[in-house]
Amino acid sequence: MVTTGKDKGKTGKVIKIFPEKESALVQGINFVTKHLRKTREDMPWGRVQKESPLHLSNLMLYCARCSKRTRIGIRALEDGTKSRFCKRCNEVI
């Protein structure tokens, strides 16, 4: 879920994360218009809308059970693995 900016309150699936830029590409969020020149026959050209990366500080995890954005915690399980959980409802994510 996006916390700030023109798409505040919208939710989407994270497509890709760029750790070196501390940003993420989210499906259906932060569209920009890019003007492309036709260089090949099979390539789209003209004004093309595509997603642009958002900074990770502007994103929060969305809990499906609470239907709200939430902070997460990490809990160690009995078998030695770790799991993430919602801090609002304690549901494992």
Stockholm file with secondary structure:
# STOCKHOLM 1.0

chainA/1-93         MVTTGKDKGKTGKVIKIFPEKESALVQGINFVTKHLRKTREDMPWGRVQKESPLHLSNLMLYCARCSKRTRIGIRALEDGTKSRFCKRCNEVI
#=GR chainA/1-93 SS CBCSSTTTTCCCCEEEEETTTTEEEETTSSEEEEEECCCSTTSCCEEEEEECCEEGGGBCEEETTTTEEECEEEEECTTSCEEEEETTTCCBC
#=GC SS_cons        CBCSSTTTTCCCCEEEEETTTTEEEETTSSEEEEEECCCSTTSCCEEEEEECCEEGGGBCEEETTTTEEECEEEEECTTSCEEEEETTTCCBC
//
